[in-house]
Amino acid sequence: MEIVSRTLQPYKELVANLAGALTILQFFAGIVVCRDIHKNGSTKGFSPMPFIGGVAIGILFLQYGVILEDRIMILVNLVAIFLNLLYTVFFYVKSEDKKNEVLKPIAYAVALDAVLLGYARSDTPDNVEFSFGFILTALMLFLMGMPLLDVKEIIKRKDASSIPFPMTFMGTIVTFFWLLYGVILQNNFMIVQNAIGVFLCSFQLVLIVIYRPRTRAVRSKKQQ
């Protein structure tokens, strides 16, 4: 790993800037999801968790960026928080069950962030960098893998519509570049987090290819 890190050192700034730019671009993939919600006329069949989770994780990663004094992480997560807040508001406006679909998950996310941010500011810097990084890794992987909770249903229905293609496709590219950046920094949390992230996103892309999503219009007609 050290050999690879030394080899990539001259490209550290380039990889960091690419990872940051692609991550910001990834956040705009939410516009495609919002467009589909608008066309559908409601949020039925869509989940707000990528947006609410994006805000919650963005706040935590912003804190981690401050701990690491990494300007790229700080900038990227400020943008992430802003855009995902907009998407969450849009989802809330379109949702028919605002309390259960949006407000409850937001309450859980606020409580989780409050606890973790309180911990991050109470422990010593050295301990926080390790333990906070571990917690963020677990949370990020859970968020990335959430669509796979329906994998049995996807295979049964032969329909991967529940997996948002734009966000998953961009997620594969973004996690790959953050993996490279983690190797350059020799940051084990970034390496593990993004290596598993690449795998999870790639697996979801395979499901999309095998079980190509049917249009929502077609499914609505069949249900009628």
ABEGO torsion letter per residue (X at the ends): XAAAAAAAAAAAAAAAAAAAAAAAAAAAAAAAAAAAAAAAGBABGBBAAAAAAAAAAAAAAAAAAAAAGBAAAAAAAAAAAAAAAAAAAAAAAABABAAAAAAAAAAAAAAAAAAAAAAAAABBAAAAAAAAAAAAAAAAAAAAAAAAAAAAAAAAAGBAAABBAAAAAAAAAAAAAAAAAAAAAGBAAAAAAAAAAAAAAAAAAAAAAABBBBBAAAAAAAAX
